[in-house]
Amino acid sequence: MENSRLVASTMTHRTFPLEQALERLKGAGFDKVEFCSAGNWVPHFDFANATDKSIADCAALFRRVGMQAVSLNISGDLTVAQLENGYALAKELGAHVVTYKCGNPVEGRERIDQLKEIAEFNSKLADLGDKYGVICSIEAPHKLSLAENTAQIDEYWSLQDERVKCTFDTAHLTYAGEDMLAVAKKYAPRVVQIHLRDAVKGNSLLRYGEGVVDFAAFVKIFRDIGYQGYYSMEYPTDSAAEAEERLKSSVEYLAKFNI
């Protein structure tokens, strides 16, 4: 998909070993991906226990398959030291963005204390970004998180280091029943990576076209500001057959938006 800003997340082939996931995406016409790893759910790389060798081996695998990682999407409860492995791998892969979660509410703790603690944590990730020449990005909004609705998102971002950028997912505010387009327009200048998912209130795992996300209006917001980042097809699949069928139908659906 030469010159396209549309990439696929390796989450789309989460049940495959990484090499097979990359090969299948390559066979479908992609030469760029968002490299996702989320514990046992998307077990494509062990960031918590990474070594110089595992980082080098992963980068070599991408080269062997002929695939470029434009961004990394990391999940799990990781320390700054463990996340440094992600930034080191991003540099080896030539990826421009590392995305991490925005944080979940902790019962019994004041929200403002959690937000301040996370802001300090994210600032340390921005330091890693400076060290490795990679953009630090946080996925906020996110469903069932500290940045789930519009008011929470505004409070969250008001405390963040300016170096911390935003990965915007079309599904999470839709899941919460909020005005996704209004929030996207407000935070578009801070966005460096986009996740494309369809959703309705209470369900963010739908196939494209089954939900209420207005992809045409969404893409126009970012086209109008000259967004130069990537749009990632990000959805999970549970079998080889589903991965193949859903990838084909997703590419066909999103083609109409000229991403």
TANOR-V788809 format. One record per pair of residues at least 4 apart in sequence whose C-alpha atoms are under 6 Angstrom apart, sorted by sequence separation. I is the first residue (numbers start at 1). J is the second residue. D is the distance in whole Angstrom. If there is no record, write none. Layout:
i:I j:J d:D
i:I j:J d:D
This chain:
i:16 j:20 d:6
i:22 j:26 d:6
i:26 j:30 d:5
i:38 j:42 d:5
i:39 j:43 d:5
i:46 j:50 d:6
i:50 j:54 d:6
i:53 j:57 d:6
i:78 j:82 d:6
i:90 j:94 d:6
i:129 j:133 d:6
i:144 j:148 d:6
i:171 j:175 d:6
i:174 j:178 d:6
i:184 j:188 d:6
i:199 j:203 d:6
i:215 j:219 d:6
i:220 j:224 d:6
i:223 j:227 d:6
i:242 j:246 d:6
i:243 j:247 d:6
i:246 j:250 d:6
i:251 j:255 d:6
i:16 j:21 d:6
i:25 j:30 d:6
i:26 j:31 d:6
i:37 j:42 d:5
i:62 j:67 d:5
i:90 j:95 d:5
i:129 j:134 d:5
i:142 j:147 d:6
i:143 j:148 d:5
i:147 j:152 d:5
i:173 j:178 d:5
i:199 j:204 d:4
i:222 j:227 d:5
i:37 j:43 d:6
i:129 j:135 d:5
i:141 j:147 d:5
i:142 j:148 d:5
i:147 j:153 d:5
i:174 j:180 d:6
i:237 j:243 d:6
i:37 j:44 d:5
i:129 j:136 d:5
i:140 j:147 d:6
i:141 j:148 d:6
i:173 j:180 d:5
i:199 j:206 d:6
i:13 j:21 d:5
i:37 j:45 d:6
i:198 j:206 d:6
i:126 j:136 d:5
i:198 j:208 d:5
i:200 j:211 d:5
i:199 j:211 d:5
i:200 j:212 d:6
i:198 j:211 d:5
i:198 j:213 d:6
i:9 j:33 d:6
i:71 j:95 d:5
i:166 j:190 d:6
i:167 j:191 d:6
i:177 j:201 d:5
i:7 j:32 d:6
i:8 j:33 d:5
i:9 j:34 d:4
i:10 j:35 d:6
i:11 j:36 d:6
i:70 j:95 d:4
i:71 j:96 d:6
i:165 j:190 d:5
i:166 j:191 d:5
i:169 j:194 d:6
i:175 j:200 d:6
i:176 j:201 d:6
i:7 j:33 d:5
i:10 j:36 d:6
i:18 j:44 d:5
i:69 j:95 d:5
i:70 j:96 d:6
i:71 j:97 d:5
i:72 j:98 d:5
i:73 j:99 d:5
i:74 j:100 d:5
i:167 j:193 d:5
i:168 j:194 d:5
i:169 j:195 d:4
i:170 j:196 d:6
i:171 j:197 d:5
i:174 j:200 d:6
i:175 j:201 d:4
i:71 j:98 d:6
i:137 j:164 d:6
i:139 j:166 d:6
i:167 j:194 d:6
i:170 j:197 d:6
i:171 j:198 d:6
i:174 j:201 d:6
i:175 j:202 d:5
i:1 j:29 d:6
i:14 j:42 d:5
i:136 j:164 d:5
i:137 j:165 d:4
i:138 j:166 d:5
i:139 j:167 d:5
i:171 j:199 d:5
i:175 j:203 d:6
i:1 j:30 d:6
i:137 j:166 d:5
i:138 j:167 d:6
i:143 j:172 d:5
i:175 j:204 d:6
i:137 j:167 d:6
i:142 j:172 d:5
i:171 j:204 d:6
i:48 j:82 d:5
i:55 j:89 d:6
i:59 j:93 d:6
i:32 j:67 d:6
i:34 j:69 d:6
i:31 j:67 d:5
i:32 j:68 d:5
i:33 j:69 d:5
i:34 j:70 d:6
i:36 j:72 d:6
i:38 j:74 d:6
i:102 j:138 d:6
i:193 j:229 d:6
i:195 j:231 d:6
i:196 j:232 d:6
i:32 j:69 d:6
i:34 j:71 d:5
i:35 j:72 d:5
i:36 j:73 d:5
i:37 j:74 d:5
i:38 j:75 d:5
i:97 j:134 d:6
i:101 j:138 d:6
i:102 j:139 d:6
i:192 j:229 d:6
i:193 j:230 d:6
i:194 j:231 d:5
i:195 j:232 d:5
i:196 j:233 d:5
i:34 j:72 d:6
i:38 j:76 d:6
i:47 j:85 d:6
i:96 j:134 d:5
i:97 j:135 d:5
i:98 j:136 d:5
i:99 j:137 d:5
i:100 j:138 d:5
i:101 j:139 d:5
i:102 j:140 d:6
i:123 j:161 d:6
i:126 j:164 d:6
i:196 j:234 d:6
i:98 j:137 d:6
i:99 j:138 d:5
i:195 j:234 d:6
i:104 j:145 d:4
i:105 j:146 d:6
i:119 j:160 d:5
i:103 j:145 d:6
i:104 j:146 d:5
i:103 j:146 d:6
i:9 j:232 d:6
i:12 j:235 d:6
i:8 j:232 d:5
i:9 j:233 d:6
i:12 j:236 d:5
i:5 j:230 d:5
i:6 j:231 d:5
i:7 j:232 d:5
i:8 j:233 d:5
i:9 j:234 d:5
i:11 j:236 d:5
i:12 j:237 d:6
i:5 j:231 d:6
i:6 j:232 d:6
i:13 j:243 d:6
i:6 j:259 d:6
i:5 j:259 d:6
